[in-house]
Amino acid sequence: MANHKSALKRARQTVKRTERNRFYKTRIKNITRAINEAVEANDVEKATTALKLANKNFHAYVSKGILKKNTAARKVSRLTRLVNKMVSEAA
């Protein structure tokens, strides 16, 4: 265990950051899973609303420093392609 005052503080900060990162990582997975399930169920309305939520949240996470800009753009782009493919096949 840490012996110095600064090392104890770093340990406390690490615990808080780990907990926060786990929350956001789980949130990202759940949003992605919601879109994938809607696409598998061929539910256009649910998929498009989930995609809007994903776009909003992922870019909010960029401004908070949780995700990098290109990572968020890549994830949203892939999900958008998935939803658009489903919509075009349904039409």
C-alpha positions in Angstrom: 0.0 0.0 0.0 1.0 3.6 -0.5 3.1 5.2 2.2 3.4 8.9 1.1 0.6 11.4 1.4 0.7 12.1 -2.3 0.6 8.3 -3.1 -2.4 7.9 -0.9 -4.2 10.7 -2.8 -3.3 9.1 -6.1 -4.8 5.8 -4.9 -8.0 7.5 -3.9 -8.2 9.3 -7.3 -7.6 6.1 -9.2 -10.5 4.4 -7.4 -12.8 7.3 -8.3 -11.7 7.4 -11.9 -12.0 3.7 -12.3 -15.6 3.7 -11.0 -16.5 6.7 -13.3 -14.9 5.0 -16.3 -16.7 1.7 -15.7 -20.0 3.6 -15.6 -19.4 5.3 -18.9 -18.0 2.2 -20.6 -21.1 0.2 -19.5 -23.4 3.0 -20.7 -21.7 3.0 -24.2 -22.1 -0.8 -24.4 -25.8 -0.6 -23.4 -26.5 2.1 -26.0 -24.8 0.1 -28.7 -26.6 -3.1 -27.7 -30.0 -1.3 -27.8 -29.3 -0.3 -31.5 -28.1 -3.8 -32.4 -31.2 -5.4 -30.8 -33.5 -3.0 -32.6 -31.8 -3.8 -35.9 -32.1 -7.6 -35.3 -35.8 -7.1 -34.5 -36.2 -5.0 -37.6 -37.7 -2.2 -35.6 -37.0 1.0 -37.6 -38.5 3.4 -35.1 -36.7 2.0 -32.1 -33.4 1.9 -34.0 -33.6 5.5 -35.2 -34.4 6.8 -31.7 -31.6 4.8 -30.2 -29.3 6.1 -32.8 -30.2 9.7 -32.0 -29.5 9.0 -28.3 -26.2 7.4 -29.2 -25.1 10.3 -31.3 -26.0 12.8 -28.6 -24.4 10.8 -25.7 -21.2 9.9 -27.5 -20.5 13.5 -28.5 -21.3 14.6 -25.0 -18.7 12.1 -23.7 -16.2 13.7 -26.1 -16.8 17.0 -24.5 -16.3 15.4 -21.0 -13.1 13.7 -22.1 -14.5 10.2 -21.8 -14.1 9.4 -25.5 -11.8 10.8 -28.1 -13.4 12.7 -31.0 -12.5 10.1 -33.7 -13.6 7.2 -31.5 -17.0 8.7 -31.0 -17.3 9.5 -34.7 -16.3 6.0 -35.7 -18.8 4.4 -33.3 -21.6 6.6 -34.5 -20.7 6.1 -38.1 -20.8 2.3 -37.8 -24.1 2.4 -36.0 -25.6 4.8 -38.6 -24.5 2.5 -41.4 -26.1 -0.4 -39.7 -29.4 1.4 -39.2 -29.4 2.9 -42.7 -28.8 -0.6 -44.2 -31.8 -1.9 -42.2 -34.0 1.0 -43.3 -33.1 0.6 -47.0 -33.8 -3.2 -46.8 -37.1 -2.6 -45.1 -38.2 -0.1 -47.8 
